Amino acid sequence: MAGYIPPVDDISFLLGEVFDFDAQMAALPGFEEVNTELATSVMEEGGKFCAEILEPLNRPGDEEGCKLENGLVTTPKGIADAYKAFVEAGWGGLSGDPEFGGQGLPRVLQILLDEMLSSANLSFGLFPGLTRGAVEAIAHHASDELKQTYLPKMISGEWTGAMALTESSAGTDLGLLTTRAEPVGDGSYAIKGTKIFISSGDQDFGGNIVHLVLARLPDAPKGVKGISLFLSPKFLVREDGSLGERNRMSVGSLEHKMGIHAQPTCVMNYDGAIGWLVGEPGRGLNAMFTMMNAERLFVGIQGLGIGEAANQKAVAYARERLQGRSADGARGPVPIIEHADVRKMLLTGRSLTEAGRALAIWTALQMDIAARHPDAEARRKADGLVALLTPVVKAAFTDFGFEIAVQSQQVFGGHGYIREWGMEQYVRDARIAQIYEGTNGVQAMDLVGRKLPMENGAVARGFFALVRNDLSATKGPAELETVKTSVLEALARLEKLTEDLLAKGADPVEAGASATDYLRFFALVSFGWLWVRMAEEASADATTPLKQRKLALARFFAARLLPQTVSLDAAIRAGAADIMALDADLF
């Protein structure tokens, strides 16, 4: 079975030729010395770690799973050692704040490393990914004392993080949660309650595990306005920074899951666990969404990583598997990559992953601009674009990632259904990314109900104008004009549809009926835009296999995938009437 190949060549092409990474970094204070050469070398080393250390643990970890015995969680063989090697090599602090010991590299590099981690071992990648989300919340909302105590070791990766939000009766509707936090009298709180679905809730790596827990103060009102966020570590920290006594929290059980078996997803019991308020009382959701927005982008990248890995394995198999005769009947058996239906599946996966990687880089660049650009207006615009694209990246990337995993499994035929080939694990692992950190239906509702109306629609219109101007400025061979024209036509449909949705206002039924179709429409147009950009750069010197592939994939995407926008447009315009017509008792 072919091993994972980190897509470093594609990353280098995107950074150096499509996005002019060097000039972008030169404009951001603190990143002046970051360039494509440095980024490529970092990705090469990160890719080696993922391919040589993490991928070999992926299938064995899935088969062994995590265990809970006598209150102690054990991860599969090799995971703890791999995590320690990951931390010792400095990968935990790649984009961390240098004030607390991080390397301070751009978000672009972090997102690209996250993709490779997800391709190689999705379960493993959740440990540093969740830690980074907790770091975001602490850095933006916690007191200086909490920052100084916890951030250095969390950014290095020596301590890990977990988000304890969900309860059995409070999932998306967090206003229903019942966990309580009682003041102790010394500025700390005693937290009592049970949380479910807590990834990385415990592990056997050593160090501390810092839980961020949503709970209610005694006098808190009902609903979301009564929720506060608390930092509660597995081990209390002494004044000298060393670990003290075990906090009053325990793992009640491990969830038995469809996938990500090497990741301990815990039922956590907080039996008076000591914690400290993060942010203001009653403003827990504000602090939580700092963490959640970072995690939603991270989960989108997980979908991208799974899609990349699954497609790679399918391509390698299709080149080797002999079955059937050539199209002219003259040869046989032939590699199945010669068969049109197999090629269509492989090209679909490749065209979605490569466009997804481009959009991920573009979005990460906006994050770096929002954080560092010297011009306040540039920061504001970039921040708005990141907010607009966050639900798109999370939902579209994970939907596409799952679809690619399924189609890649299909390429293997019966072997794809057998565990030893590894494809069924990709399908199982990819499925969770569509569900956690806010289901994809919730992400679509966020896009239609909250993000499109931002600034009375100005952010969305600004994005569309940027895409249109970019497309109009592209120059390439005549054969790419058809691709560009197709994307411009799809963009025009999207703009018209968006205006119609904005004109309807906040009708929740109509929004719910259109949201998932609209998000996919939005993603396909965004991918089309970036295929034009990639093809333009490739056409200037189409002598390498990578650039020849780019041109072919751009044409394939425009001809075979972009037309979905026509049917999506029609479905959305049908409205909610047919969806809501059937009485609930008749289902």
C-alpha positions as CSV (number, residue, x, y, z in Angstrom):
1,M,0.0,0.0,0.0
2,A,1.4,3.4,-1.0
3,G,2.5,5.7,1.8
4,Y,1.3,9.3,2.3
5,I,3.3,11.9,0.2
6,P,3.2,15.4,1.7
7,P,2.0,17.8,-1.0
8,V,5.0,20.1,-0.6
9,D,5.4,20.8,-4.4
10,D,1.8,22.0,-4.6
11,I,2.3,24.2,-1.5
12,S,5.4,25.7,-2.9
13,F,3.6,26.5,-6.2
14,L,0.6,28.1,-4.4
15,L,2.7,30.2,-2.1
16,G,5.4,31.3,-4.6
17,E,3.5,31.6,-7.9
18,V,-0.2,32.0,-7.1
19,F,-0.3,34.1,-4.0
20,D,3.0,36.0,-4.1
21,F,3.6,34.9,-0.5
22,D,7.0,36.7,-0.2
23,A,5.4,40.1,-0.9
24,Q,2.4,39.4,1.3
25,M,4.7,38.6,4.2
26,A,7.0,41.6,3.6
27,A,4.0,43.9,4.2
28,L,3.3,42.4,7.7
29,P,5.4,43.6,10.6
30,G,7.2,40.7,12.2
31,F,7.0,38.5,9.1
32,E,9.4,40.3,6.9
33,E,11.9,37.5,6.9
34,V,9.3,34.8,6.2
35,N,9.3,33.7,2.5
36,T,8.4,30.8,0.2
37,E,11.8,29.2,0.6
38,L,11.5,29.2,4.4
39,A,7.9,28.0,4.3
40,T,8.7,25.2,1.9
41,S,11.6,24.0,4.1
42,V,9.3,24.0,7.2
43,M,6.7,22.0,5.3
44,E,9.2,19.5,4.1
45,E,10.3,18.8,7.6
46,G,6.7,18.7,8.9
47,G,5.8,16.4,6.1
48,K,8.6,14.0,6.9
49,F,7.3,13.8,10.5
50,C,3.8,13.2,9.3
51,A,4.7,10.6,6.7
52,E,7.4,8.7,8.7
53,I,6.2,8.9,12.3
54,L,2.5,9.5,12.3
55,E,1.0,7.7,9.3
56,P,2.5,4.3,10.3
57,L,0.5,4.7,13.6
58,N,-2.8,5.5,11.9
59,R,-4.3,2.1,11.1
60,P,-2.8,0.3,14.2
61,G,-4.1,3.1,16.4
62,D,-7.5,2.8,14.8
63,E,-7.6,-1.0,15.5
64,E,-6.3,-0.8,19.1
65,G,-8.2,2.3,20.2
66,C,-8.0,4.0,23.5
67,K,-8.7,2.3,26.9
68,L,-10.0,3.4,30.2
69,E,-8.9,1.2,33.2
70,N,-9.0,2.2,36.9
71,G,-9.8,5.8,35.9
72,L,-6.7,6.1,33.6
73,V,-6.8,6.6,29.9
74,T,-4.3,4.8,27.7
75,T,-3.8,5.8,24.1
76,P,-2.7,3.2,21.4
77,K,0.8,2.0,21.3
78,G,3.2,4.6,19.9
79,I,0.9,7.7,20.2
80,A,2.4,9.0,23.5
81,D,6.0,8.7,22.2
82,A,5.0,10.3,18.9
83,Y,3.4,13.2,20.8
84,K,6.6,13.7,22.9
85,A,8.7,13.7,19.7
86,F,6.3,16.2,18.1
87,V,6.7,18.6,21.1
88,E,10.5,18.1,21.3
89,A,10.8,19.0,17.6
90,G,9.0,22.3,18.3
91,W,5.9,21.6,16.2
92,G,3.5,22.5,19.0
93,G,4.6,26.1,19.1
94,L,4.8,26.7,15.3
95,S,2.5,29.7,15.2
96,G,2.4,30.4,18.9
97,D,3.0,33.8,20.4
98,P,6.8,34.4,21.0
99,E,5.9,36.2,24.2
100,F,5.0,32.8,25.6
101,G,7.7,30.8,23.9
102,G,6.1,30.2,20.5
103,Q,7.9,30.5,17.1
104,G,5.4,33.2,15.9
105,L,5.3,31.9,12.3
106,P,2.3,32.8,10.1
107,R,-1.1,31.2,10.3
108,V,-0.6,30.0,6.8
109,L,2.1,27.6,7.8
110,Q,0.1,26.3,10.8
111,I,-2.9,25.5,8.5
112,L,-0.7,23.7,6.0
113,L,0.9,21.6,8.8
114,D,-2.6,20.9,10.2
115,E,-3.6,19.5,6.7
116,M,-0.6,17.1,6.7
117,L,-1.3,16.0,10.3
118,S,-4.9,15.3,9.3
119,S,-3.8,13.3,6.3
120,A,-1.4,11.2,8.2
121,N,-3.3,10.7,11.4
122,L,-6.5,12.5,12.1
123,S,-6.8,11.2,15.7
124,F,-3.3,12.5,16.6
125,G,-3.8,15.9,15.0
126,L,-6.7,16.6,17.4
127,F,-4.3,16.8,20.4
128,P,-2.3,19.9,19.2
129,G,-5.3,21.3,17.4
130,L,-7.6,21.4,20.4
131,T,-4.7,22.7,22.5
132,R,-4.3,25.6,20.1
133,G,-8.0,26.4,20.2
134,A,-7.8,26.6,24.0
135,V,-4.8,28.8,23.8
136,E,-6.7,31.2,21.5
137,A,-9.4,31.6,24.1
138,I,-7.0,32.1,27.0
139,A,-4.8,34.5,25.1
140,H,-7.8,36.7,24.1
141,H,-9.9,36.6,27.3
142,A,-8.0,35.3,30.4
143,S,-6.3,37.4,33.1
144,D,-2.6,38.0,32.8
145,E,-2.0,35.6,35.7
146,L,-3.7,32.8,33.9
147,K,-1.9,33.6,30.7
148,Q,1.5,33.5,32.4
149,T,0.7,30.3,34.3
150,Y,-0.7,28.3,31.4
151,L,0.2,29.6,28.0
152,P,4.0,28.9,27.9
153,K,3.5,25.1,28.4
154,M,0.4,24.9,26.3
155,I,2.0,26.7,23.4
156,S,5.1,24.4,23.6
157,G,2.7,21.4,23.7
158,E,4.0,20.2,27.1
159,W,0.5,20.7,28.4
160,T,-2.5,19.9,26.3
161,G,-6.0,21.5,26.1
162,A,-9.6,20.4,25.9
163,M,-12.9,22.1,25.4
164,A,-15.7,21.0,27.7
165,L,-18.9,22.5,26.2
166,T,-21.4,19.8,25.4
167,E,-23.9,18.1,27.7
168,S,-26.3,15.3,27.0
169,S,-29.2,17.8,26.8
170,A,-27.2,20.8,25.5
171,G,-25.5,20.4,22.2
172,T,-26.0,23.2,19.7
173,D,-28.4,24.9,22.1
174,L,-25.9,25.6,24.9
175,G,-28.5,27.7,26.7
176,L,-29.8,24.4,28.1
177,L,-26.6,23.5,29.9
178,T,-26.8,22.8,33.7
179,T,-23.1,22.6,34.9
180,R,-22.6,24.9,37.8
181,A,-19.7,26.9,39.2
182,E,-19.8,27.9,42.8
183,P,-17.4,30.6,44.2
184,V,-14.9,29.2,46.7
185,G,-14.0,32.6,48.2
186,D,-10.4,32.9,47.0
187,G,-11.2,33.9,43.4
188,S,-11.6,30.3,42.2
189,Y,-14.8,28.3,41.6
190,A,-15.9,24.7,42.2
191,I,-17.3,23.3,39.0
192,K,-20.0,20.5,39.2
193,G,-21.5,18.8,36.2
194,T,-21.0,16.3,33.5
195,K,-19.8,16.9,29.9
196,I,-19.9,14.5,26.9
197,F,-18.0,14.2,23.7
198,I,-14.8,15.8,25.2
199,S,-12.0,15.0,22.7
200,S,-8.6,14.9,24.4
201,G,-10.3,15.0,27.7
202,D,-7.5,12.8,29.1
203,Q,-4.4,11.1,27.8
204,D,-1.2,9.3,29.0
205,F,1.4,11.8,27.7
206,G,2.2,13.2,31.1
207,G,2.0,17.0,31.8
208,N,-1.3,18.8,32.5
209,I,-4.6,18.9,30.6
210,V,-6.2,22.3,30.7
211,H,-10.0,22.1,30.4
212,L,-12.1,25.1,29.3
213,V,-15.5,24.5,30.8
214,L,-18.8,26.2,30.2
215,A,-20.8,26.6,33.4
216,R,-23.3,28.8,35.2
217,L,-22.7,30.9,38.2
218,P,-25.3,30.6,41.0
219,D,-27.1,33.9,40.2
220,A,-26.9,33.4,36.4
221,P,-30.0,33.9,34.3
222,K,-31.4,31.2,32.1
223,G,-30.3,30.9,28.5
224,V,-27.0,31.8,26.8
225,K,-26.6,35.1,28.7
226,G,-26.1,33.1,31.9
227,I,-23.1,31.1,30.7
228,S,-19.5,31.7,31.8
229,L,-16.2,30.1,30.8
230,F,-13.8,28.6,33.3
231,L,-10.3,27.2,33.1
232,S,-9.9,24.0,35.1
233,P,-6.7,21.9,34.9
234,K,-6.3,18.2,35.5
235,F,-3.6,19.0,38.0
236,L,-3.6,22.2,40.1
237,V,-0.5,24.3,39.5
238,R,1.7,25.4,42.4
239,E,3.1,28.9,42.7
240,D,6.5,27.7,41.3
241,G,4.8,26.3,38.2
242,S,5.1,22.7,39.2
243,L,2.1,20.3,39.1
244,G,0.3,19.8,42.4
245,E,-2.6,17.7,43.5
246,R,-5.1,16.1,41.1
247,N,-8.1,18.3,40.5
248,R,-11.6,16.9,41.3
249,M,-12.4,15.7,37.7
250,S,-12.5,12.2,36.3
251,V,-13.3,10.3,33.1
252,G,-16.6,8.6,33.5
253,S,-16.3,6.6,30.3
254,L,-14.9,6.7,26.8
255,E,-17.3,7.3,23.9
256,H,-17.5,4.3,21.6
257,K,-17.3,6.0,18.2
258,M,-17.6,5.3,14.5
259,G,-14.1,6.6,13.9
260,I,-11.0,8.5,15.3
261,H,-10.5,5.5,17.6
262,A,-7.0,6.7,18.6
263,Q,-8.4,9.9,20.0
264,P,-9.9,9.6,23.6
265,T,-13.3,11.2,23.5
266,C,-14.4,11.3,27.1
267,V,-17.4,11.7,29.3
268,M,-16.0,14.1,31.9
269,N,-17.3,14.4,35.5
270,Y,-16.5,17.6,37.3
271,D,-17.0,16.9,41.0
272,G,-16.2,20.3,42.5
273,A,-13.2,20.7,40.2
274,I,-11.4,24.0,40.9
275,G,-11.5,26.5,38.0
276,W,-10.9,30.2,37.3
277,L,-13.1,32.5,35.3
278,V,-12.0,33.3,31.7
279,G,-13.3,36.6,30.6
280,E,-16.3,38.3,32.2
281,P,-19.2,36.6,34.1
282,G,-22.0,35.7,31.7
283,R,-19.8,36.3,28.7
284,G,-18.7,32.7,28.3
285,L,-20.0,32.3,24.8
286,N,-18.1,35.3,23.6
287,A,-14.9,33.7,24.9
288,M,-15.9,30.3,23.6
289,F,-16.5,31.5,20.1
290,T,-12.9,32.8,19.9
291,M,-11.9,29.2,20.5
292,M,-14.7,27.7,18.3
293,N,-14.0,29.9,15.2
294,A,-10.4,28.8,15.3
295,E,-11.4,25.2,15.7
296,R,-14.0,25.4,12.9
297,L,-11.2,26.4,10.5
298,F,-9.1,23.6,11.9
299,V,-11.9,21.0,11.3
300,G,-12.3,22.2,7.7
301,I,-8.6,21.5,7.2
302,Q,-9.2,18.0,8.6
303,G,-11.6,17.4,5.8
304,L,-9.1,18.6,3.3
305,G,-6.4,16.4,4.8
306,I,-8.5,13.3,4.7
307,G,-9.6,14.0,1.1
308,E,-5.9,14.4,0.1
309,A,-4.8,11.2,1.7
310,A,-7.7,9.1,0.4
311,N,-7.3,10.4,-3.1
312,Q,-3.5,9.7,-3.0
313,K,-4.2,6.0,-2.1
314,A,-6.9,5.7,-4.7
315,V,-4.6,7.0,-7.5
316,A,-1.8,4.7,-6.5
317,Y,-4.2,1.7,-6.4
318,A,-5.8,2.6,-9.8
319,R,-2.3,2.7,-11.4
320,E,-1.5,-0.8,-10.2
321,R,-4.9,-2.6,-10.3
322,L,-5.4,-4.5,-13.6
323,Q,-9.0,-5.0,-14.6
324,G,-10.9,-5.0,-17.9
325,R,-9.8,-4.0,-21.4
326,S,-8.7,-0.8,-23.0
327,A,-11.3,1.4,-24.6
328,D,-10.5,0.1,-28.0
329,G,-10.6,-3.5,-26.8
330,A,-7.0,-4.1,-28.0
331,R,-5.4,-4.5,-24.6
332,G,-6.3,-6.2,-21.4
333,P,-6.2,-6.4,-18.6
334,V,-5.3,-2.7,-18.1
335,P,-4.8,-0.5,-15.1
336,I,-8.2,0.7,-14.0
337,I,-7.0,4.3,-14.2
338,E,-7.6,3.9,-17.9
339,H,-11.4,3.6,-17.3
340,A,-13.4,6.8,-17.6
341,D,-15.5,6.3,-14.5
342,V,-12.5,5.6,-12.3
343,R,-10.7,8.7,-13.8
344,K,-13.8,10.8,-13.1
345,M,-13.7,9.8,-9.4
346,L,-10.0,10.5,-9.1
347,L,-10.2,13.8,-10.9
348,T,-13.1,14.9,-8.7
349,G,-11.1,14.3,-5.6
350,R,-8.0,16.0,-7.0
351,S,-9.8,19.0,-8.3
352,L,-11.6,19.6,-4.9
353,T,-8.5,19.0,-2.7
354,E,-6.2,21.3,-4.7
355,A,-8.8,24.1,-4.9
356,G,-9.5,23.6,-1.2
357,R,-5.8,24.0,-0.4
358,A,-5.7,27.2,-2.3
359,L,-8.7,28.6,-0.5
360,A,-7.3,27.5,2.8
361,I,-4.1,29.4,2.1
362,W,-6.0,32.5,0.9
363,T,-8.1,32.5,4.1
364,A,-5.1,32.0,6.3
365,L,-3.4,35.0,4.6
366,Q,-6.4,37.1,5.5
367,M,-6.0,35.9,9.1
368,D,-2.4,37.1,9.1
369,I,-3.4,40.4,7.6
370,A,-6.2,40.8,10.2
371,A,-3.7,40.2,12.9
372,R,-0.7,42.2,11.7
373,H,-1.3,44.6,8.9
374,P,-0.3,48.2,9.8
375,D,-3.4,49.7,8.2
376,A,-6.5,49.4,10.4
377,E,-8.9,49.4,7.5
378,A,-7.0,46.5,5.9
379,R,-7.2,44.6,9.2
380,R,-11.0,45.2,9.4
381,K,-11.7,44.0,5.9
382,A,-9.5,40.9,6.3
383,D,-11.2,40.1,9.6
384,G,-14.6,40.3,7.9
385,L,-13.5,38.0,5.1
386,V,-12.3,35.4,7.6
387,A,-15.6,35.6,9.4
388,L,-17.5,35.2,6.1
389,L,-15.4,32.2,5.0
390,T,-15.2,30.3,8.3
391,P,-18.5,28.4,7.9
392,V,-17.7,27.8,4.2
393,V,-14.3,26.3,5.0
394,K,-15.6,24.2,7.9
395,A,-18.7,22.8,6.1
396,A,-17.6,22.6,2.4
397,F,-14.2,21.2,3.1
398,T,-15.6,18.5,5.4
399,D,-18.5,17.6,3.0
400,F,-16.0,17.4,0.1
401,G,-13.5,15.4,2.2
402,F,-16.1,12.8,3.1
403,E,-17.3,12.6,-0.5
404,I,-13.7,12.2,-1.7
405,A,-13.1,9.5,0.9
406,V,-16.2,7.6,-0.2
407,Q,-15.3,7.9,-3.9
408,S,-11.7,6.9,-3.2
409,Q,-13.0,3.8,-1.4
410,Q,-15.1,3.1,-4.4
411,V,-12.0,3.0,-6.7
412,F,-10.8,0.0,-4.6
413,G,-14.0,-2.0,-5.3
414,G,-14.3,-4.8,-2.8
415,H,-10.9,-4.2,-1.4
416,G,-12.1,-0.8,-0.2
417,Y,-14.5,-2.5,2.1
418,I,-11.7,-4.5,3.8
419,R,-10.0,-3.0,6.7
420,E,-6.4,-3.9,5.7
421,W,-6.5,-1.5,2.8
422,G,-7.3,1.5,5.1
423,M,-9.9,3.1,3.0
424,E,-12.9,2.3,5.2
425,Q,-11.0,4.1,8.0
426,Y,-10.8,7.3,6.0
427,V,-14.6,7.1,5.5
428,R,-15.3,6.6,9.2
429,D,-12.8,9.2,10.3
430,A,-13.9,11.8,7.8
431,R,-17.6,11.5,8.9
432,I,-17.0,13.2,12.3
433,A,-15.7,16.4,10.8
434,Q,-19.1,17.1,9.3
435,I,-20.6,16.8,12.7
436,Y,-18.4,18.3,15.5
437,E,-17.6,21.9,16.2
438,G,-21.0,22.8,14.9
439,T,-22.7,20.5,12.4
440,N,-22.5,21.5,8.7
441,G,-26.2,22.4,8.8
442,V,-25.5,24.9,11.6
443,Q,-22.5,26.3,9.6
444,A,-24.7,26.8,6.6
445,M,-27.3,28.6,8.8
446,D,-24.5,30.7,10.2
447,L,-23.5,31.7,6.7
448,V,-27.0,32.6,5.5
449,G,-28.4,34.0,8.7
450,R,-25.4,35.8,10.2
451,K,-22.5,36.2,7.8
452,L,-24.3,37.3,4.6
453,P,-26.1,40.1,6.4
454,M,-22.9,41.4,8.1
455,E,-22.6,45.2,7.4
456,N,-25.9,45.0,5.5
457,G,-24.3,42.6,3.0
458,A,-21.2,44.7,2.4
459,V,-18.7,41.9,3.4
460,A,-20.2,39.4,1.0
461,R,-20.5,41.9,-1.8
462,G,-16.9,42.9,-1.2
463,F,-15.8,39.3,-1.5
464,F,-17.7,38.9,-4.8
465,A,-16.2,42.1,-6.1
466,L,-12.7,40.9,-5.2
467,V,-13.4,37.6,-7.1
468,R,-14.8,39.4,-10.1
469,N,-12.0,41.9,-10.3
470,D,-9.4,39.1,-9.9
471,L,-11.0,37.0,-12.7
472,S,-11.2,40.0,-15.0
473,A,-7.5,40.7,-14.5
474,T,-6.4,37.1,-15.3
475,K,-4.7,36.5,-18.6
476,G,-4.0,33.1,-20.1
477,P,-4.3,31.0,-23.3
478,A,-7.6,31.0,-25.2
479,E,-8.4,27.5,-23.9
480,L,-8.8,29.0,-20.4
481,E,-11.3,31.6,-21.5
482,T,-14.0,29.0,-21.4
483,V,-13.1,28.1,-17.9
484,K,-13.1,31.8,-16.8
485,T,-16.4,32.5,-18.6
486,S,-18.0,29.5,-16.8
487,V,-16.8,30.8,-13.4
488,L,-18.0,34.4,-14.1
489,E,-21.4,33.1,-15.1
490,A,-21.6,31.1,-11.9
491,L,-20.5,34.1,-9.9
492,A,-23.2,36.2,-11.5
493,R,-25.8,33.6,-10.4
494,L,-24.4,33.6,-6.9
495,E,-24.5,37.4,-6.6
496,K,-28.1,37.5,-7.8
497,L,-29.1,34.7,-5.5
498,T,-27.4,36.4,-2.6
499,E,-29.2,39.6,-3.2
500,D,-32.5,37.8,-3.3
501,L,-31.8,36.0,0.0
502,L,-30.8,39.2,1.6
503,A,-34.0,40.9,0.4
504,K,-36.1,38.1,2.0
505,G,-34.7,39.1,5.4
506,A,-34.4,36.8,8.4
507,D,-37.1,34.2,7.7
508,P,-35.8,31.2,9.5
509,V,-37.8,28.7,7.5
510,E,-36.6,30.0,4.1
511,A,-33.0,30.3,5.4
512,G,-33.1,26.7,6.7
513,A,-34.4,25.5,3.4
514,S,-31.7,27.1,1.3
515,A,-28.7,27.2,3.7
516,T,-26.8,23.9,2.8
517,D,-27.3,24.3,-0.9
518,Y,-26.2,27.9,-0.8
519,L,-23.0,27.1,1.1
520,R,-22.1,24.5,-1.5
521,F,-22.9,27.0,-4.2
522,F,-20.6,29.6,-2.5
523,A,-17.8,27.0,-2.2
524,L,-17.9,25.9,-5.8
525,V,-17.7,29.4,-7.1
526,S,-14.8,30.2,-4.7
527,F,-13.0,27.0,-6.0
528,G,-13.7,28.0,-9.6
529,W,-12.1,31.4,-8.9
530,L,-9.0,29.8,-7.6
531,W,-8.8,27.3,-10.4
532,V,-8.6,30.2,-12.8
533,R,-5.8,31.7,-10.8
534,M,-3.9,28.5,-10.6
535,A,-4.4,27.7,-14.3
536,E,-3.2,31.2,-15.3
537,E,0.0,30.7,-13.4
538,A,0.5,27.2,-14.7
539,S,-0.1,28.2,-18.3
540,A,2.8,30.6,-18.3
541,D,5.2,27.7,-18.2
542,A,3.3,24.4,-18.5
543,T,6.4,22.2,-18.7
544,T,6.2,20.4,-15.4
545,P,3.8,17.6,-14.5
546,L,2.3,19.7,-11.7
547,K,1.5,22.6,-14.0
548,Q,0.1,20.3,-16.7
549,R,-2.1,18.8,-14.1
550,K,-3.3,22.2,-13.0
551,L,-4.5,23.1,-16.5
552,A,-6.3,19.7,-16.9
553,L,-7.9,20.0,-13.5
554,A,-9.1,23.5,-14.1
555,R,-10.9,22.4,-17.3
556,F,-12.3,19.3,-15.5
557,F,-13.7,21.4,-12.6
558,A,-15.3,23.9,-14.9
559,A,-16.9,21.2,-17.1
560,R,-17.9,18.6,-14.5
561,L,-18.3,20.2,-11.1
562,L,-19.1,23.9,-11.5
563,P,-22.4,23.1,-13.4
564,Q,-23.8,21.9,-10.0
565,T,-24.3,25.6,-9.3
566,V,-27.2,25.6,-11.9
567,S,-29.1,22.9,-10.1
568,L,-28.3,24.4,-6.7
569,D,-29.7,27.7,-7.8
570,A,-32.9,26.1,-9.0
571,A,-33.3,24.1,-5.8
572,I,-32.8,27.2,-3.6
573,R,-35.3,29.2,-5.6
574,A,-37.9,26.5,-5.1
575,G,-38.2,27.8,-1.5
576,A,-39.4,26.1,1.6
577,A,-43.0,25.3,0.7
578,D,-42.4,21.7,-0.5
579,I,-40.1,21.0,2.5
580,M,-42.6,22.2,5.0
581,A,-45.8,20.9,3.3
582,L,-45.8,17.3,4.7
583,D,-47.3,17.0,8.2
584,A,-44.8,15.7,10.8
585,D,-47.1,12.8,11.6
586,L,-46.9,11.6,8.0
587,F,-43.2,11.1,7.8
